[in-house]
Amino acid sequence: MQRRHFLKTASLGVAGAVAAPFVTTSSARAQETFTWDMVTSWPKNFPALGTGANDFARRVEQLSNGRMQIRVHGAGELVPALEVFDAVAAGTAEMGHSASYYWRGKVAASQFFTAVPFGMTTTEMNAWLYHGGGQELWDEIYANHNLKPFAVGNTGTQMAGWFKKEINSLDDMQGLKLRLPGLAGEAMNGIGVSTVTMPGSEIFTSLQTGALDAADWVGPYNDMAFGLHQVADYYYTSAWNEPSAVLEGTINLDAWNSLPEDLQDVIREAARASNLAMISEFAFRNAQALETLVDEHGVQLRTFPDDVMAALHTSSLEAIQRQVDSDEESRRVYESYSAFQKLLRPFSDVGEYAYLKNRDNVDG
C-alpha cells in the first residue's frame, strides 16, 4: 500500500512538472538583477573623475533597463584611494575606478595602460586599446589578478605640474620633492628629482606645509578644483609626462563571469560611452578653467627650459628600458605599444599635427 501510494504520488508529481510553464535557463538569467559596489580613487563627486564614475553607473542602469545598479563610493568610504586594485581583486567590491599606474608595485606592466611619457595621445591610445591589441594584453595581465579591465575615461593631455619656484635650468630641478606617479615619476627621479605617489586629496596640504615643492595632478579643471593655484605660483604647461591618461574600470573576474552575456555587453558599451564623454568634458572644462586661472587668479604659465626637456626625454627612455628589461609582461606590452605608436606616427604627422601647424600659421 505504501509503495503504491508512493508511485502514485511520484507519477502525479512528474505530470505536474510537465504541466508547469517551461522556463529556459537563458530566459531566467535575462530576468536576474545585480547590485554592485564600485570603489574609486577620487573624492565623492569630484569633477570629471568622480562624476565620470557616476556617469558610467548611470549608463549601465539605463542600458540594462534597471537590471543592473552600481553604487559608487568615493575614496575612503569603503577602502582608501590607493587600495582599489586589491579590494576589487579580493571581491570586497565588485568594481573599481582608478588609474592603473598606481599599481606599479603589484603589476609593473600596469603603468603602460595609463600613460607613457612622450608616448601616445588620447586618440592614439584609444586606437591601440580598441584596435591594436592593447585591450587583449590588458585583459590577459589583469586576469592573473582576478580582474577584468576597461577604459572608462581619459583626462587627455596633462600639464607638467605646479611648482613653488621658477625653473630656469636643469640645476633648479635638483632635490625637488614632486608628486608624480608612474613612469614619468621614474624619469624625474633620473634627473635628480625625488618623486612620491599620493592621492590627489593630499596634494594641497603637502604643498602648503612644504612636504612637496611641486606636484602634478591632472590639468586646469581638476587642479583648480583642488585649489592648487593657492599654494604654488608657477604652472608648467610643458606636456611630456602624460600625453594621455586612461582611467580604468576594473571588475572582479568572478563577478564579471557571473553576468549574463547581455549585461557584459551593457558594461562594454557603457565603458566606451563614458570614455568618450570624459574626454569631451575635459577638453571643454580645461579650456574654461585655464582662462579662469590666468585671468582671475593671476596664475603664471611657464614651460620647462630646453635642457630640462632634453634630460626628461633621455631619462624617460632609460626608465622605460629598465622596466622592459626587468619584467617580461612589461616587455610584451611595450613592444605592442611602441610598435603601434610607430605605425600611427606617419599619419599623425601629415594629419592632425600638420593641420594644427597650418591653423597656427593662418591664425598668426
N, C-alpha and C positions, 0 to 999 in steps of 0.2 A: 504493500500500500504506500509506504513512504517512498519507495523507488518510483512507482507510477506517478505519484504526486510531483516528485522532483522533475521527471521527464516532461510532464505536462506543463509545469511552470517554466522550465527552460525553453520549451517549444514556444510558449506564448511570448517569452522574453525576446527570442530571436525574431519572431513575427513582428513584435512591436518595434524592434530596432530597424527592421526593413521598412516599416511604415513611416518612420520618423523622417523629417526633412533631411535631404542629403546636403552636407556642407563639406566642401573640399578644403584641404589644408591651405591652399593658396588664398581662397576667399576668406577663410578665417583669419589668416595673417594680415589680410588687407584691412581688417577691422581693428587690429591692435593699435593701441595708443602708447606713446612713450613720453616720459617727462625726464629730461636730463638736466644736470647742473654743469655750467661752464665756469671755470675759474680763469682769471685773467691776470696779467702783469700790470694792469693800469688802474688808477683810481676809478671808482664807480662813475660812469657817465663822463669820463674825461673826453674832451673834444676829439673827434675823429677816431682815436684809438679805442676808447671805451664805448663811444656811441657806435663805432663800427661793429663791435661785438654785438651790441643791441640790434643793429640793423640786420646782421646775419640771423639772429634768433627770430626776429620778426618775419624775415623772408621764409625761414623754414616752417614756421607755424602757418603762414599764409599759403605756401605752395602745397603743404600737406593737408590743407583743409582742416587744420586743428588737430590732426592725429599726432603731431609731434610738437612738444613745447620745450624750450630751453631756457632755464633760469640762469641769468648772467650775474656773476659775482665779481665785485671789484677786488683789487689786490688787498690781501689781508683779511677779507671777510671769511673765507674758508681756509685759504692757505696763503703764505707770504708770496710776494710778487715773483720771486725767483725760484719758487718751488712748484711751478705749474707743471713742468715736464714730469716730475716724479709723481705728483698727485694724480695725473691722468693715467700714467702708465700703471699705477697701482690700483686704479679704479676708485679712488677717493671721490673723483668727479669723472663724469663720462667724457667731458670735453674741456679743452683749454684754448686760450687765445693769448699769444705772446710773440716773441721773436726768437728764431732758432739759434742765433749766435750766443744767447745766454747759456746754452747747454754745452759749450765747447769743452768743459771739463768732463762731461759724461759721454758726448758723442762729438769727437773732433770735427768730423765732416759736416756737422750741422751748420757751421758758420757760412758755408758756401750757399746755403739756401736763404740767407737773409741778405747779405751784402758782401761784395768783394771790392777792396779799394782799387780804383782805376778800372773797374770791371764794367759789367753791362748796365745799361739804362733800364728803366722800368719796362718799356715796351720790349726790349731785347730779353729781359728776364722772363717776362710772361711768355714770350715766344719759345724760350728754352723749356720752361716748365710744361707748356701745353703741347708743343710740337717737336721739341728737340731731345726728349728722353729724360729731362730733368725730374719730372714727377715720378717716373718709374724708379729712378735711383733713390729719390727721397722715400718712396714707399718701401723699397727694399731695406734701406738702412734703418728706418724707424720701426719696421716690423720686428726687428731684433729686440726692440724695447717695448713691444706690445702697444704700438701706436700706429695710427693712420693719419698722415698729414695732408693738409690742403693750404693753398694760398688764400687767405681771407683778408686781403687788404695790402696796401703798399703806400708808403709815405711819399714816394717819388724821391727826387734828388734832395739830399740833406745838406745842411750848412756845415762848415768846418767847426763851428762852435763859438762859445763865449769865453773871452779872455779878460782877465783883470788888468793886464798890462799890454801895451802895444808890442807887437813882434816886428822888429826891423831887420833881423838876421837870424841865421840858424843858432847863433850863440844865445839868443834870447829864449830859445826853447829848452835849454839845458836845465834839468832839475825840476821842471814844472810838474805839478800834480794835476792830472787831467782825467776826467771821467770819459772813457771811450771804450766800448766793448769790441769784441770780435777781432778779426784780422787787422783792422785799422789800428786797434789798440796795440797789437804786436808791432806794427810798423812804427808807431810813435815811440814805443819803448826802444826801438832800434836807433832812434836819432837822439836819445838822451832824455826823453820824457818818461815820467813814471805814471802809468795808467791804472785805473781801477774800474770795476764794473759795479754799478749800484742802481737800484730802482730810480726812476725819474723823480719820484716824490721826495727823494733825499737830496737832490741836486742843489736846490735853493739854499737850504741851511748849510750845506757843505761849502758852498761858495761864500756865503755870508760869514761863516766862522773862520774861514781860511784853511779848512781841511782840503779844499780844492783851490787851485789857481785858475782853472779853466774847465769847461765842460761842453761836451757835445750832447744834445738831446735829440731834436728832430729837425725843426725848421721854424720859421716865424710864427705860424699859427699856434703850435704846441708850446714853443718856447715862451711866447708872450703869456699863454695861459698859466704857466708856472711862475711868471714874473721874473724871469732870469735877467731881463734888462735892468732890473733894480739893483742887482748885485755884481754886475760886470759891465764895463764900459765899452768894450770892443767886440763887435760881432763879425766874425770872419766867414766870408762867403765862398772861400776857395773850395769848391766841391771836389772831393777826391775820395773821401772815406766811405761814403755810402751813396754811390750814384743811383742806387735803387735800394729800398729796404722792404723786403717782403715780410708781412705779418702772417704768422702761421696759425691755422686752426688745427689742433691735434685732437684725435678721438681715440679713446681706449679701444684697442683692437677687438677685444671680446664684445664690447658694446656695439662696435661697428658691424661685426659679423652677426649680431643678433637681430639686426634690422632687416626687414624685407627689402627686396631689390628696389621697389618704387621709392622708398624713403631714402635709400642710399643715393638714388638719382636726385632726389629733392636736395639733399645736402650738397651734392656736387654742383648743382645749378645755383643754389643759394650762395655757395662759396664764390663762384665765378662772378655772380652779380654784385656781391658785396666787395669783391676785389676791385672791380671797375668803379663802383660807387665811391670808394675811399680815395682812389687815385684822382678822380674828378673833383672831389671835395677839397683835397689838399691843394690842387692846382689853383682853385678859386680862393680858398681861405688863406693860403700862404701869401698870395698877392695882396690881399686886403691887409693882412697883419704886418707885412713888411712896410707898407706905406704908413701904417699907424706907428710902428716902432720908430721910423725915421722922422716923420713929420710931427708927431705929437709927443714922443718921448726922447727925441734927440739922440737916438742910437747912432753910433759911428760905425759905418760899414768899412771893413778892411779886407784886403787879400794878402795871402802869405807872400813873402818875398820869393824870388826865383830860386834862391839856394835852398829854402825850406821845401818848396815843391819838388825840386830835383832830388833832395835827400829822401823825402817821403816816397817818391816813386821807386827809388832803388831799394829802400827798406821794405816796401810792400812786396816787391818781387822776392826778396830774401825771406820774408816771413811766410809767404805762400810756399816757397820751395821747401823750407824747413817742415812745414805742415805736411806737404805731399810726401816728403822723404820718410817721415816718421809714422805715417798712418796709411794703410792700404785703402781704406774707404775714401779718405781724402784724395788720394791719388786718382782713384777711379772717377770721383765726382768732378775734380778739377780738370781732368783730361777731357771729359764731356763738356764742361762749362767753357773752357778756353777754346776748344775746337769750334763750338757753336758761336762764340764771340768772333772768332776769326772768319767764320762763314758769313756772318752778318755785316762785318765791317765795310766791305766794298760798297754795298748798297746804302749803308748808313752814311758813308762819306758823300756819295753822289745824290742821296735822297734828302733826308731831313737836315743833316748838318750843312749841306750845300745850300739848301733853301734858307736856313736861318742866317747864314752869312750874306746871302743875296738880299734878304729882307733888311738886315742891318745896313747894308750899303745903300739901299734905296731910301730907307728912313733917315740915314745920316746926310 
